[in-house]
Amino acid sequence: EDMNDPEDLSPAGLAKILARADAATPGPWQLSKTGRGELGQLKLLDAAGVRLLVTTFTIRGEYQDELNGDFIAAARVDVPALAAEVQRLRALNEQLAARVAAQSELLTQRATKP
């Protein structure tokens, strides 16, 4: 099983994504103002100000590494927020589908009455 399957947004897949997010160091994270560590390392700060080192190396240069670091730092908050929105929209979709089914049944009953 590929834990990074981008197409597995089933309820079970979403639960795995949220479990990984819950197991990660609490956020929000931010890219450290001091920026870089060793070659290919970015310094991130967690919510408590503790440094996390992330290895990211691109041949596109230091600027791309910083953009990648911003993305990684933001993902700590973005991933749970996106997963929550998927769950909210699914619940709303189920509610709306139930309403449509009920209305359809009502219309069918009315149409078949003599």
C-alpha atoms as one frame of an Amber mdcrd trajectory, in Angstrom:
protein
   0.000   0.000   0.000   1.318   3.408  -0.980   0.732   5.757   1.969   1.190
   8.723  -0.342  -1.418   7.695  -2.908  -2.812  11.083  -3.957  -6.032   9.461
  -5.113  -6.867   7.810  -1.790  -9.173  10.407  -0.330 -11.630   7.767   0.788
 -12.771   8.087   4.407 -10.121   5.508   5.372  -7.433   7.305   3.351  -8.405
  10.640   4.877  -8.238   9.074   8.356  -4.656   7.938   7.608  -3.721  11.436
   6.446  -5.138  12.944   9.632  -3.391  10.304  11.765  -0.040  11.255  10.189
  -0.787  14.943  10.782  -1.765  14.256  14.406   1.448  12.273  14.956   3.674
  15.052  13.592   5.191  17.766  15.757   2.430  20.225  16.697   2.104  23.305
  14.546   1.933  25.842  13.249   5.440  25.747  11.828   7.364  28.571  10.259
  10.569  28.892   8.303  13.288  30.144  10.650  14.545  33.652   9.989  18.074
  32.236  10.044  16.889  30.047   7.209  19.475  27.498   6.258  21.457  24.901
   8.127  23.914  22.603   6.408  23.705  22.179   2.648  20.191  21.153   1.755
  18.758  21.744   5.235  16.120  24.260   6.178  15.382  25.284   9.735  11.726
  25.289  10.715  10.339  26.392  14.060   7.387  24.608  15.644   4.724  26.318
  17.764   6.975  26.211  20.834   9.931  27.696  18.938  11.800  24.380  18.797
  13.947  23.985  15.703  13.173  21.242  13.237  15.636  20.504  10.457  14.215
  19.508   7.111  16.389  18.250   4.315  15.447  19.702   0.979  17.872  19.913
  -1.856  17.093  21.165  -5.306  19.307  22.015  -8.206  17.146  25.085  -8.773
  18.951  26.949  -6.018  18.562  28.457  -2.579  15.471  30.487  -3.479  13.591
  27.309  -4.493  14.651  25.644  -1.231  13.102  28.529   0.701   9.869  28.208
  -1.286   9.871  24.481  -0.541  10.467  25.270   3.135   7.532  27.678   3.178
   5.352  24.979   1.628   6.496  22.337   4.142   5.931  24.695   7.073   2.460
  25.696   5.841   1.496  22.066   5.188   1.460  21.453   8.953  -1.662  23.616
   9.205  -2.925  23.306   5.623  -3.231  19.502   5.531  -5.526  19.191   8.579
  -7.559  22.193   7.372  -8.010  20.682   3.907  -8.920  17.293   5.375 -11.502
  18.939   7.646 -12.981  20.758   4.645 -13.224  17.484   2.700 -15.039  15.924
   5.663 -17.392  18.925   5.966 -18.215  18.886   2.262 -18.819  15.125   2.303
 -21.231  15.480   5.211 -23.005  18.325   3.420 -23.153  16.251   0.233 -24.762
  13.381   2.156 -27.344  15.749   3.651 -28.171  17.235   0.272 -28.364  13.811
  -1.372 -30.816  12.703   1.324 -32.953  15.813   0.739 -32.953  15.252  -3.027
 -33.922  11.603  -2.548 -36.766  12.583  -0.204 -38.034  15.239  -2.620 -37.782
  12.819  -5.522 -39.779  10.233  -3.609 -42.415  12.827  -2.743 -42.700  13.923
  -6.380 -42.950  10.311  -7.526 -45.754   9.659  -5.023 -47.624  12.763  -6.152
 -47.217  11.876  -9.811 -48.604   8.365  -9.332 -51.711   9.462  -7.375 -54.906
   9.285  -9.432
